[in-house]
Amino acid sequence: MAPHRHPFRSRAAVATSLLAVTALTTGLLGLAPLATAPAQTQEASPKPPVSTVPVPRTDGAAERQTEVLRRVREAKGPASVVFVGDSITQGWEGAGKVAWDRAFAPLGAINIGVSGDRTEHVLWRLAEAPLTALDPKAIVVMIGTNNLGHGSSNAEETLLGVQAIVSTLHTQCPSARIVLCGIFPRGERFNGMRGDICQINQTLQRLAGDAVIVRDFGHRFLKDDGSISTDIMPDHLHLSQAGYAIWAEEMLPLLTRITNAGGAKEEHQRNADVPAKR
């Protein structure tokens, strides 16, 4: 006689039996049922680049930072023109003082440049001391070289930082014309950082419109072979008295028109095109 064989049991039947045994054992031993694995959480959003996150200076420039905050907070009455930037802007009080006194002091301009500032530092200062109460007619901005030079941001991140500053200024001073200067070239001869600067400046041209005038005149600091003379930038970064004279030449006709009655409207009609001296 053929041996007795157990009937074939399907995988589903086996699984059902195992579940039943598990449930019975759990009940008899008083064990809690196994917790199901939590659903996989979504990946966290990427952090914004440091160039767009406001942060104060805590190094040797903290004293200067405090000083420019005081200038904004304690300003008596409106300021027709405000210069915002880093050491190159602060330098109007040094190598650029002659040009400043001749060109911009008569306009009632205020300088709030801080040496070593990156875009994130300017954003912090604007949050701490908004320019709204100054009610400026024009705001001159030149910022970004330290983001690249310090290695804290790449070209795209630096661009985002500059754009964030322009947006913040427009929110604080919606009636002001923002005169955005292209980042100046740096380094004695051709170098990779100059390429980054050129790409940033090209993209900043996209901001030009009713509220923003973009001026890129960095070529005026160069010699025919592309090098930068120490007569213009002694350390191939910061301007000499002659360098500030060039910057003043580029700004004065424009700022004079803007600060005059109706000048902002005229400037828009002229498409923000001031012939530069060569």
C-alpha positions in Angstrom: 0.0 0.0 0.0 1.3 3.5 -0.9 2.7 5.5 2.0 0.5 8.3 3.4 1.5 11.7 2.1 0.4 15.1 3.6 -1.6 17.1 1.1 0.3 20.0 -0.5 -0.1 23.2 1.4 0.1 26.5 -0.4 2.4 29.4 0.7 -0.7 31.4 1.6 -1.9 28.6 3.9 1.5 28.3 5.6 1.7 32.1 6.1 -1.8 32.1 7.6 -0.8 29.3 10.0 2.3 31.1 11.1 0.3 34.3 11.8 -2.2 32.3 13.9 0.6 30.7 16.0 2.3 34.1 16.5 -1.0 35.6 17.7 -1.7 32.7 20.1 1.9 32.8 21.5 1.7 36.5 22.0 -1.6 36.3 23.8 -0.4 33.4 26.1 2.9 35.1 27.1 1.4 38.6 27.5 3.7 40.1 24.9 2.9 43.3 23.0 2.6 42.9 19.3 5.6 44.0 17.3 5.4 47.6 16.2 5.3 48.3 12.5 8.2 50.2 11.0 7.4 53.9 10.7 6.8 55.3 7.3 9.9 56.7 5.7 10.1 60.4 6.2 10.7 62.9 3.4 14.2 64.1 3.0 14.8 67.5 4.6 14.9 70.5 2.3 18.4 71.7 1.3 19.8 74.4 3.4 20.0 77.9 1.8 23.5 79.0 0.8 25.3 80.9 3.5 25.5 83.9 1.2 21.7 84.5 1.8 21.6 83.8 5.5 22.1 87.0 7.6 24.9 86.8 10.0 26.8 89.5 12.0 30.5 90.2 12.1 32.2 89.0 15.2 35.8 89.6 14.2 37.9 92.8 14.1 35.3 94.6 11.9 32.6 94.5 14.7 33.5 98.0 15.7 33.0 99.3 12.2 29.8 97.3 11.9 28.5 99.0 15.0 29.5 102.4 13.7 27.6 102.1 10.4 24.5 100.7 12.2 24.7 103.9 14.4 24.9 106.1 11.3 21.7 104.6 9.9 19.8 104.6 13.2 20.8 108.1 14.3 20.7 109.9 10.9 18.9 113.2 11.2 16.5 113.4 8.3 16.5 111.7 4.9 19.8 110.8 3.1 19.6 111.3 -0.7 22.3 108.7 -1.5 23.5 105.6 0.5 26.6 103.6 -0.4 26.4 99.9 0.7 29.3 97.5 0.4 32.5 96.1 1.8 36.1 97.5 2.2 36.0 99.0 -1.3 33.0 101.1 -0.4 34.4 101.9 3.1 37.5 103.1 1.2 35.6 106.3 0.2 36.7 107.4 3.6 40.4 106.6 2.9 41.9 106.7 -0.6 38.6 107.9 -2.0 38.0 110.8 0.4 39.0 113.5 -2.1 36.6 112.2 -4.7 33.9 111.7 -2.1 34.1 115.2 -0.7 34.0 116.7 -4.2 31.3 114.4 -5.7 29.1 112.9 -3.1 29.3 114.9 0.1 27.4 117.7 -1.6 24.6 115.2 -2.3 24.3 114.4 1.4 25.5 110.8 0.8 26.1 108.3 3.6 28.7 105.6 3.5 27.9 102.3 5.2 30.6 100.1 3.8 32.3 97.6 6.1 35.7 96.1 5.3 35.6 92.3 4.8 31.8 92.2 4.5 30.2 89.4 2.5 26.6 89.4 1.2 25.4 87.6 4.4 26.8 90.4 6.6 25.1 93.1 4.6 21.8 91.3 4.9 22.3 91.2 8.6 23.0 94.9 8.8 20.0 95.7 6.7 17.8 93.6 9.1 19.3 95.3 12.1 19.1 98.9 10.7 16.8 99.1 7.8 17.3 102.0 5.4 13.6 102.8 5.3 13.8 105.9 7.6 16.6 107.4 5.4 14.2 107.5 2.5 17.1 107.6 0.0 16.6 108.5 -3.6 19.5 106.3 -4.7 21.3 103.3 -3.1 24.7 102.4 -4.6 25.6 98.7 -4.0 28.9 97.0 -4.7 29.3 93.7 -2.9 30.3 90.0 -3.5 34.1 90.0 -4.0 34.7 88.7 -0.5 32.3 85.8 -0.9 34.6 84.6 -3.7 37.9 85.7 -2.2 37.2 84.1 1.2 36.0 80.9 -0.5 32.8 80.9 1.4 30.6 80.9 -1.7 30.9 79.9 -5.3 29.7 82.1 -8.2 26.1 81.0 -8.1 25.8 81.4 -4.4 27.4 84.8 -4.5 24.9 85.8 -7.2 22.0 84.7 -4.9 23.4 86.8 -2.1 23.6 89.9 -4.2 20.1 89.3 -5.5 18.9 89.0 -1.9 20.4 92.3 -1.0 18.8 94.0 -4.0 15.4 92.5 -3.1 15.8 93.6 0.6 16.7 97.1 -0.4 13.7 97.4 -2.7 11.4 96.2 0.0 12.8 98.7 2.5 13.0 101.6 0.1 10.5 101.0 -2.7 10.9 104.5 -4.2 14.7 104.4 -4.3 16.7 103.7 -7.4 19.2 100.9 -6.7 22.4 101.5 -8.5 24.0 98.1 -8.7 27.7 98.1 -9.6 29.2 95.0 -11.1 31.9 93.4 -8.9 35.2 94.9 -9.8 37.9 92.7 -11.4 40.7 91.5 -9.0 44.1 89.9 -9.4 47.0 91.3 -11.3 46.4 89.2 -14.4 43.7 86.8 -15.8 42.6 84.3 -13.2 39.7 82.0 -12.4 38.1 84.4 -10.0 37.8 87.0 -12.7 35.8 84.5 -14.7 33.4 84.0 -11.8 33.0 87.8 -11.5 32.3 88.1 -15.2 29.5 85.5 -15.0 28.0 87.1 -11.9 28.0 90.5 -13.5 26.4 89.2 -16.7 23.6 87.7 -14.8 23.1 90.8 -12.6 22.2 92.6 -15.8 18.9 90.7 -15.7 17.9 92.8 -12.7 17.9 96.1 -14.6 14.5 97.7 -14.7 12.4 100.4 -13.1 13.9 100.0 -9.7 17.4 98.8 -10.5 20.2 100.4 -12.6 23.1 98.0 -13.3 26.5 99.5 -14.0 29.4 97.3 -15.0 32.5 99.4 -15.7 35.2 97.1 -14.4 37.0 97.3 -17.8 38.0 100.8 -16.9 40.4 99.4 -14.2 42.2 97.3 -16.7 45.2 97.8 -19.0 45.1 96.8 -22.7 46.7 93.4 -21.8 44.1 92.7 -19.2 46.3 93.4 -16.2 45.5 95.7 -13.4 48.0 98.5 -12.7 49.1 99.2 -9.1 48.3 102.8 -10.0 44.6 101.9 -10.0 44.6 99.0 -7.4 47.8 98.9 -5.3 47.1 95.4 -4.1 45.1 94.4 -7.3 41.9 94.5 -5.2 41.4 97.9 -3.4 41.3 101.1 -5.3 43.8 103.9 -5.2 42.9 107.6 -5.3 42.9 107.3 -9.1 40.7 104.2 -8.9 38.1 106.1 -6.8 38.2 109.0 -9.3 37.1 106.5 -12.0 34.3 105.2 -9.9 33.2 108.7 -9.1 33.1 109.6 -12.8 30.8 106.7 -13.4 28.5 107.5 -10.6 28.2 111.3 -10.3 26.2 112.2 -13.5 23.8 109.3 -12.7 23.3 110.2 -9.1 23.0 113.9 -9.8 20.1 113.2 -12.2 18.4 110.8 -9.8 18.6 113.1 -6.8 17.4 116.1 -8.8 13.6 116.7 -8.8 12.1 114.2 -11.3 15.6 112.8 -11.9 14.5 109.2 -11.3 11.8 109.4 -13.9 14.2 110.9 -16.4 16.7 108.2 -15.7 14.3 105.5 -16.5 13.3 107.2 -19.7 17.0 107.4 -20.7 17.2 103.6 -20.0 19.9 104.2 -17.4 22.5 104.9 -20.0 25.2 107.4 -18.9 28.2 107.6 -21.3 31.4 106.6 -19.5 34.6 108.5 -20.0 37.3 106.5 -21.7 
